[in-house]
Amino acid sequence: MLGGSLAQVPSIKKAKEMGLYVITCDYLPDNPGHRFADEYHNISTTDKDKVLQLAKTLDIDGVVCYASDPAAPTAAYVAETLGLPTSPYKSVDILCNKYKFRKFLKEHGFCTPNTVSSTDFEDLFRKIQQLRFPVIIKPVDSSGSKGVSVITKIEELKESFDAAKRFTKDGRIIVEECVESIGAPLAGDAFSVDGKLAFWAFSDDHFDMNSRNPLAPISETYPYSKSKMMQLRIVNEINRLLALLDMKTVAYNLEARIDSNDNIYLMEVAPRNGGNGIPEVTKYATGVDMIEYTIKAALGMDCSDLQQKEVDGFWSTYMVHSNKAGRFVRIDIDEEYKSNNFIEFETGFKPGDEVIVFSGSNGAMGTMISKFSSYEEMMEKTYNFEKYINVIVD
């Protein structure tokens, strides 16, 4: 299991429930997931060769990258080298690198925003002038909206470039024109069996416009608000992409936007489960346990029984966060909300811990899963979460 963060604990626990011997590795020995594993090794999940050597030494049967874009290429590299179940490393690398992904989409006739890229500021400064503002700047290899920002004029580029650089190991930064989404952007997870989507759970993505980074999602609501016909068009576009990349049996975390002409822009098709409680809320809403299927796929077990199931009811995830920095005191949940809507929430924060201002998934304090009696109630509470969930910091 590549990683032992709080977001990855559900996959570690599930593997143990399945009776497996679980080995975790990352460079953070204090991560909470390691205490649920049978064994831990202090190796960065992005160091492909060291992870490979460890895997050879341990004679593993499968490798899982759960809820982590940076580690997904490592998982594919190790599995491919050892002859274990995986999609092609080259394809996983394309899906996990925003520059390579945009380039691949353009070459194969998918809708994709105009994009420029460079490792050098002066070079990027020249290239960006061919784009239409506003634009989005981001590292090619980060996840969870870390290092992502919108700039409306070229004078803002340097500050955003420097911020993006702090979240990249590759060193490459991309800038792309904004795609205006008609309605909420699509989020959610999906799962392919033998290279074709067998299951998907689309959702609407929501944002905190008062946060430091209004591009960072803070909530997903289910079911997805677009028509069944549009959903099938999206599935067909994803399947075309997966066929071109020769993908196999694997989970995906998705982001897409639909413009005013009903063009579909596949913004992310990341070959790993979503974080932020997405697989967990999907199981509540559909009964499908994508964490279990991810582990089975890594071990080469049969996943052919997986079938599409519709969302039953109205559900949401919410990334509990603070727009104020300080020391953690407590999280207050409205009593009525707790009685009528609250399903589950777990945080690793203890009184006195440092709380940073939310600007990406690294600023989340945990994910709350909720259920609602109607779409209208879900929307009202989603757009007014601060009335029901209050993070107290000193």
N, C-alpha and C positions, 0 to 999 in steps of 0.2 A: 504494500500500500504506500503510494508516494505521497507523503505528507501526513501530519497528525494534528492539524489545526482544529479549532472548534467546529468549523464547517465540515470537516472530514470525519468527525466522530461517528456520524450515523453509518457510514460505510464500514468502518472498523467494527462497530458493534454488530452490524448485520453479518459480516463475515464470520464473526465468532458464533453468532446464532446458528449459522449454517454448518458449524462443526469444523471450521478450517483453522489451521495454524497460521496466525497472522503476524507478519513482520512489517513494521513501519520504518520509514527512513525520511529524514529531512535534517536541516542544520539547526533546528531549534529543539533542544532536548526537553524544554519545559512545556512544549505543546501538549494540550490535554489528551489528545488521542493516543499518545504512546502508552499511557497507563492501562488502556484497554487491550493493547496488543500483547502477544506472547514474547515479542522480541523487538528491540529498537536499535537502529544504527545511525550514527551521526554523519550523514552524507547529504549534500544538497540534491534536491530532486531535479535540478537542471543540469547536473554534472553527469552527462550520459555515460561516459566511459567508466566512471567510478561506480555508478549504479549498476552498470553491466557487469563489472567485475564482482560486485557484491552478489548479484543474482546468480552468477556462475558458481561462486563459492557456496551459496546456500542451496543450490539446485532447486530453484523455485518451480512451481507449476503454473503460475500466472502472475501478471503484474497489472495493478489497477491504479489509474490516475482518476481520482474523484474530485470534482469541483475545482480544478486547477488548470488553467490554460498553459502556464509555463512548463508544467510537468508532463503534459500530454505527449509532446514529441519524444521525451525520454522514455515513456512507457512503450510507445510504438517502436522506438529504436531497439530497446532491450528485447522486447518480444520478438521482433523480426529477426534479430541476430541469433536468438536462441531457438527459433522455430516454434515459438508459442503463438497462440491465437492473437491476431491483431489485424488492423487495417494497414496498408502500406505506410511506412515511415514518411516517404516523400509526400504523400497526400495529407497525412496528419500535420506535417510541417507547414504545408500551404494553408490549411484551415486555421492554424494557430498564429500565423504571421500576417498581420493586417495588410501589409504591402503586397506580399505574394498572393494573398487571397483576392484583393481588389484586381490585381493584374490578371489572375486566372479568370475571374468573372468576366472581365472586359474581353479577353481573348476568345471566350466561348459564348459571347452574345447575351450575357445576363445584364440586367439593369444594374448599374453601379455608379456612384458619384464620381465626378472628375477628381483626380487625386494626383498630388505630387509628393515626392519623398526625397529625403537626403539625411546623411549623418552630419552635415556641415551647415551651420547657420547661414552663412553668406550665400551658399548655393541654394538653400531653401528660400531665402529672401528673394532671390531672382525668380525662382520657379513659381512662387505663390502668386506672382502678379498676373499669371494667366488664368487664375481662378476667379469665380464670382463670390464676393463676400455676402453674408457671413460664412466663415469656414470653421471646421472643427480640426483641432490639432491633437495628435495622440501618439504615444509610443507604439511601435509595431508589435510589441511582444508583452504588453501588460494586460491585465484583466480587471474587472470590477470597477471600471471607469477611473482607475488611478492614472493621473497625469493627463487627463482629457480636459480640454476647455474649448470654448467658442470664442473666436475673435471677430470683431466687426470691422477692423481696419488694420492695415499693415503695421502701424506703429505699436500694436499690441503683441506682435509676433515674438519679440525677444524674450519677454517675461514668460510667455506660454511655452516657448521652445525650451527654456531652462527648466521649467517645471516638469515638462514631459521627459526630459533627459534623466531626471531623478528616478524614473520608474522603468528604465530600459537597460537590459544587459546587452542587447544587440547594438544599441547606439543609434538606430535608425528611427527617424520621426516622419510621420506622414501628415499631410494636410489635405482635407477633402471638402468639397462643397457640401453644404447642409442639404439634406433631403427632407422637405417638409412633409410630415406624415399627416394624412387626413384621418382624424381619429387617433386613438391611442396606438403607439407602436406595438408590434407583436413581440411577446416574450414567451418563455416556456421551454419545455424539454420535449425531445422525441427519441425514438429508438428504431434503428434499422436492424433487420435480420437478413443476412446474406445480401446486404447492399441496398435494400428497399425498405422504406419506412413501414413498420408494422404497427407503430403506435405513436401518437402525438397528443400533447396536452398544451394547446396554445392559450395564452393569456394576454390581457392588456397590461402594458407597462405604465407606471405612474411615477411622478417626480416631485421633489420638494423644491418649488421655485424660490423659496427663501433660504435654501442652503447655499453653502459656498460654491458648490458645483451642481447647478440645476440639470446637468446631463446625467447625473448618477441616479439610477432607479432606486426608489425606496419602497415600492409596493408592486405586486402583481395580483391581478384579480381574475377570477375564473367564473364563468366561461368567457372565452374570447368573444368580442362584440361584433366581429365581421360575419358576413353571411357564410353559409355552408359552401356555397359555390366558390367564394373567395378562398375559403380555407382549403378546398380541394385544389385550386390553382396554386396555392402556396406549396402544398404537398407535392404537386407535380414538378414545380421548380426545384424543390429540394431533391427529389428523386433524380432529376436530370443531373444535378450537381454530383450526387453520390455515385451515379453510374460513371460519369466522366473520371472521377477520382478512384474508382474501384474500391470503394469503401465496403466493409464487411458487416459484422454484427457489433454494434456500438451505440452508446448513448450520445445525444447532442444537446447542447444548450443553444437556444435560438434567439435571434433578434432580427426583425424585419420591419420595413416601413412600406406603406401603400400611399402613393402620391395621388394627386387630384385626377389623374388619368387612369387610375387603377393599375399602374405599373408596380410590380413587386420588386423591392430592393432587399436582397438578402444581406443584411449588415453583419451578422455573425452566424456561423454554423460551426460552433466549437465542438470538437470531438471528445466531449466529457460531460458528465452530469452538471446541472446548474447547482450553484450554491444557494445561499439565502433561503433555505427551506423549500426549494422548488420540488425536488423529488418527494419530500415528505407531504406537502400539500397535495401533490398529484395523487399520492396513494389514498389520502382522505377522500379526494374528489372523484376518483375513478376506480379505486381498488387495485390499481396496477402498481406493483413494487418495482420501480425501475432500478433501485439500488441492488436488489437481488439479481435482476437480469444483467446488470453491469458486471457483477462478480461471476455469474455463470458464464457470460461471454468470454471473460478473461481466462477462464479455465477450459474453454472449448466445450462447455455443456450445451445441450440442446435448448434453444430458445424459440423453437418454431411454434410453440403454443401461444405466444404473445399475440393478442388481437386488440384492435382498436376499441376503446370504450369511451363513451361520452361523459362529460362532467355532470355529476348529479348534485345539484344545489349551487350555492354561491359561496365562494371561498376566496381568501386572500392571504398573501404573505406581506409582512411589514417589517422593514429593517429598522429596528429601534435605534435611534440616534439622537445626537445633540448638536444644535447649531451654536453651542457655547462650550468653550474649553474650560476645564477645571478638574476638580477631584470628585470622583463618583460618591454620591450619598445613597441614592436609592432610585427605583423606578416605580412610580405610582400608576396604577391601572384603575380607571373608573369602575366602581362596584357594579353598576348596571351593565357595563361592557363586559366585565369579567363573568357575570352571570349568564348573559345572553349570547355572547359572541366568541369569547376567548376559548381557544382549543389548547394551545401549548406555547411555551416560551422558555428558552434557556439562555443564560448569559454567563460568561466567564468573569464578569466584573465583580470585584469586591469593594466594600467601602474604602475610600482612600486611593483607589487606582486612578491613574491619569485618564481623563477623557479628552479626546481631540475633537476639533470641529469636523463635522461630517463633510467629506468631499469625494468619497468613494467607498467601496466595500470594506476597506481597511478601517474605516471610521464607524462601522456598524457595531452595535453592542450585542447583537443577537437578532434572530428572526422570530417574529410572532406569527402564528397561524391562527386565523379566525374564520368563523362561519356566520352567514347572515340569512335572514328569512326571505330576502328579496334583493333584486338587483338594485332597486332604489336605495334601500338601507345600506347596501355595500358601498355604493358610490358616495352617499352622504358621509359615511364614516371614513372612507378612504381619503376624501379631500379635507377632512377635519380631524385627522388622527391626533393632533396636538390637544384636542379637547378630552381625549380619552386615555392617552398614553403620555406621561410626563416624566422626563428624565431630570432628576434633581442633581445638580453639581454645585460645589462650592467654588 
